[in-house]
Each structure stands twice: as C-alpha cells, then as structure tokens.
Amino acid sequence: AFLGPPEVNISSCVNCINVTIKLPTSHLIKNEKPSSLIDIYKELQYAIILKTVDGEHKRLYKKITEEIFSTVIEELYPNRNYCVSVVVTASLNKNSIPSAWKCITADSVAQQDYYTVAITGAVCFTLILAVTLKCMHAGGYILQRKSLPPTLV
C-alpha cells in the first residue's frame, strides 16, 4: 500500500514559507470512520523538498504526531520563488506518493512596507477628495438645491 499524497498548503512570510500539512486519509475503517495513519503506523515521518533556481533541497525530516500540523521554512531569500513538495513515510512502509508541487514567492520587509504606504496613501487621498467635494457643495459650486433668481441668470 502506498502512503500519500498529503494535502499541502503554503503561505509566505518575511524571508520564510509557512507550510501546513494534512496527512492522507487511510482506507482502513474502524468504528465506521477511517483510521488515522498515526494509529495504523506507530511511527511516521515527513520530509519537505524545497525546489529553487539552484535545484532541489531536502529539508525538515521529522516525526509526525498530529493529523494536521504546520512548520516554517526560514532563512530564505526575499522575492525569490520557492516550490514545496511533502512526502510522508512510515518505518514499516517506505512506499509513498509525494504531494503536488506548490510554489510561492517569499515576502520581503520592503514589500510589506509598500502595501502599508499604498493603503495609507489611498485613505488620505479619499479623505482629501471628500473634504474638497464638501467644500465645493457648501460653496454652491456643485449640487445646488436652490435655483438662481432670474436676475442672476
């Protein structure tokens, strides 16, 4: 029997990638529910394969104790594309199917600062526009409620 593939989701953080892994479901039924792979195989491990421009690197070979868990791959270069695949193995079963590749760009501090500046600028622009329109309305330049007397026309 083959293990996998696990379900993998990734998100970027500053110079890192957050990887969330959900173990594959087993085909063994116990008490009308699928059994956990942790219950079947007492010892499971996972490995994360990280693909970059330079090639593939195997990282984080650790034991599994939960069905869904997260790990962070740190010390990455900012604004660089990284692809991640996860493989789950058991001490009694080395046949495993790796997850599909998921790719993301690691964030940089400057990129997050850019978003903050852009949002702040948009809010300020909207406020200035609203104040200008209100002043023009109060001055009678736009949306006049009363029509002008015939002598002023």
C-alpha positions in Angstrom: 0.0 0.0 0.0 1.2 3.5 -0.8 1.1 6.4 1.6 0.0 9.7 0.3 -0.1 12.1 -1.1 -0.5 14.5 1.8 -2.6 17.7 1.5 -0.3 20.8 1.5 -1.0 24.5 1.7 1.7 27.2 1.8 1.8 30.9 2.6 4.6 33.3 2.5 6.1 35.3 5.4 9.1 37.6 5.7 12.1 35.5 4.3 10.2 32.3 5.0 7.4 30.0 3.9 4.7 28.6 6.3 3.8 25.0 5.3 0.6 23.4 6.5 0.4 19.6 6.1 -2.7 17.3 6.4 -1.9 13.6 6.5 -3.5 11.5 3.7 -6.6 9.5 4.7 -6.2 5.8 5.2 -8.5 3.2 3.6 -8.9 1.2 6.9 -12.2 1.7 8.6 -12.5 1.5 12.4 -15.8 2.3 14.2 -17.3 3.4 10.9 -14.6 6.1 10.5 -11.4 6.0 8.5 -8.4 5.1 10.8 -5.7 7.7 11.3 -2.3 6.8 9.7 -0.8 7.6 13.1 -3.0 4.8 14.7 -2.0 2.3 12.0 1.7 3.1 11.7 3.0 4.0 15.2 5.9 6.0 13.7 5.5 8.4 10.7 7.9 10.9 9.3 7.7 13.7 6.8 10.2 15.3 4.6 9.9 18.6 2.8 11.5 19.0 -0.6 12.3 22.6 -1.5 12.9 23.5 -5.1 14.7 26.7 -6.0 16.5 28.1 -9.1 19.7 26.3 -7.7 18.0 22.9 -7.6 16.2 20.7 -5.0 17.0 20.5 -1.3 15.5 18.0 1.1 14.7 19.7 4.4 13.0 19.0 7.8 12.8 15.3 8.2 10.7 15.0 11.3 8.4 12.7 13.2 4.6 13.2 12.9 2.4 13.3 16.0 -0.8 15.0 14.6 -3.1 14.7 11.6 -2.7 18.4 10.7 0.4 20.4 11.5 2.4 23.4 10.4 6.1 24.1 10.0 8.0 27.2 8.9 11.0 27.1 6.4 13.1 30.0 7.4 16.2 31.9 6.2 15.0 32.1 2.6 15.9 34.9 0.2 13.2 37.6 -0.2 11.3 38.0 -3.5 12.6 34.6 -4.7 10.3 31.8 -6.0 10.2 28.6 -4.0 8.3 25.3 -4.7 7.5 22.8 -2.0 6.5 19.1 -2.0 6.0 16.9 1.0 6.4 13.2 1.4 5.2 11.1 4.3 6.8 7.8 5.1 6.4 5.1 7.8 9.0 2.9 9.4 7.1 -0.2 8.1 6.1 1.3 4.7 8.6 3.3 2.6 6.2 3.4 -0.4 4.9 6.9 -0.5 3.5 9.4 -3.1 4.7 13.0 -2.6 2.3 15.9 -2.7 2.0 18.0 -5.8 4.4 20.9 -6.1 3.1 24.2 -4.6 5.0 27.4 -5.5 5.2 30.8 -3.8 7.4 33.9 -3.5 9.0 34.6 -0.1 8.0 38.1 1.1 10.4 40.8 1.9 10.1 43.5 4.6 10.1 46.2 1.9 7.2 44.6 0.0 5.1 44.6 3.2 6.0 48.3 3.8 5.0 49.1 0.3 1.5 47.8 0.9 1.2 49.8 4.1 2.3 53.0 2.2 -0.1 52.3 -0.6 -3.1 51.8 1.7 -2.3 54.8 3.8 -1.9 56.9 0.6 -5.3 55.7 -0.8 -7.1 56.6 2.6 -5.5 60.1 2.6 -6.5 60.7 -1.0 -10.1 59.6 -0.3 -10.3 62.0 2.7 -8.9 64.9 0.8 -11.3 64.3 -2.1 -14.3 64.1 0.3 -13.3 67.3 2.1 -12.9 69.1 -1.3 -16.3 68.0 -2.6 -18.0 69.0 0.7 -16.4 72.5 0.5 -17.5 72.8 -3.2 -21.0 71.7 -2.2 -21.1 74.2 0.7 -19.9 77.0 -1.6 -22.6 76.2 -4.1 -20.4 75.1 -6.9 -21.9 71.6 -7.2 -25.3 70.0 -6.5 -27.2 73.3 -5.8 -30.5 72.8 -4.2 -32.0 76.3 -4.9 -32.1 77.6 -8.4 -30.7 81.1 -9.1 -33.0 84.0 -9.2 -33.9 85.1 -12.8 -31.9 88.3 -12.4 -28.7 86.5 -11.8 -29.2 84.1 -14.7 
